[in-house]
Amino acid sequence: MQTCNIRKPSPIRTNWSLVDRLMEERGIRNDAALAELVGTSASTFSRGRRAEKPTPALMLALRAAFPDVSLDELFSIPDDAEAAA
């Protein structure tokens, strides 16, 4: 039997330092206020900060909160060396 040697894709990561800076610049005091702004639950953000990769709900919420910021800035796919760290 032959095995397939396909690598698992690197997880998407949220650029929380950018999110925090954007929140500060726009006067959004915390994750609960950000959640209220976009009409989602505060747990979407608290779970997102703890998770290794963002959920679709978090990605949509951040996009809604910061529509002028590109997805490439909000999220990244680390290279293999960075993902292993």
C-alpha positions as a printed Julia matrix, in Angstrom:
85×3 Matrix{Float64}:
   0.0    0.0    0.0
   1.33   3.38  -0.97
   0.98   6.33   1.39
   0.25   9.86   0.4
   2.75  12.44   1.55
   0.56  15.54   1.58
   1.45  18.18   4.14
  -1.18  19.73   6.32
  -1.67  23.41   5.43
  -0.34  26.02   7.83
  -3.03  27.55  10.03
  -4.24  31.05   9.41
  -3.29  33.43  12.2
  -4.94  36.63  13.32
  -2.76  39.73  13.5
  -3.88  40.68  17.02
  -1.26  43.41  17.38
  -2.81  45.18  14.38
  -6.34  44.62  15.7
  -5.34  46.09  19.06
  -3.75  49.11  17.39
  -6.82  49.68  15.21
  -9.07  49.43  18.25
  -6.99  52.0   20.1
  -6.86  54.37  17.11
 -10.65  54.17  16.7
 -11.49  54.5   20.39
 -12.8   50.95  20.8
 -12.03  50.25  24.45
 -12.23  46.43  24.57
 -13.4   43.26  22.83
 -16.92  43.62  24.23
 -17.23  47.08  22.64
 -15.86  45.72  19.38
 -18.39  42.88  19.46
 -21.23  45.34  20.1
 -20.05  47.49  17.19
 -20.33  44.6   14.71
 -23.32  42.87  16.31
 -21.71  39.69  17.53
 -21.01  38.19  20.95
 -17.98  39.16  23.01
 -17.14  35.46  23.24
 -16.39  35.49  19.5
 -13.39  37.68  20.26
 -12.36  36.11  23.56
 -12.37  32.64  21.98
 -10.55  34.06  18.96
  -7.75  35.46  21.08
  -7.22  32.07  22.73
  -7.5   29.98  19.57
  -4.61  28.95  17.39
  -6.56  29.84  14.26
  -9.51  32.17  13.71
 -13.03  30.87  13.29
 -15.11  31.99  10.31
 -17.26  34.05  12.72
 -14.18  35.9   13.97
 -12.92  36.53  10.45
 -16.29  37.98   9.41
 -16.52  40.11  12.55
 -13.05  41.59  12.09
 -13.75  42.27   8.44
 -17.0   44.05   9.39
 -15.25  46.07  12.11
 -12.36  47.14   9.88
 -13.62  47.13   6.27
 -10.83  49.48   5.19
  -8.12  47.01   6.26
  -7.2   44.2    3.87
  -7.62  40.56   4.83
  -3.9   40.12   4.16
  -3.21  42.59   6.95
  -5.73  41.14   9.41
  -4.71  37.52   8.84
  -1.59  35.71   7.76
  -0.49  32.22   6.83
   2.89  31.69   8.45
   5.62  29.85   6.59
   6.5   26.36   7.83
   9.35  27.51  10.08
   7.2   30.17  11.76
   4.28  27.76  12.15
   6.51  25.23  13.92
   7.69  27.84  16.45
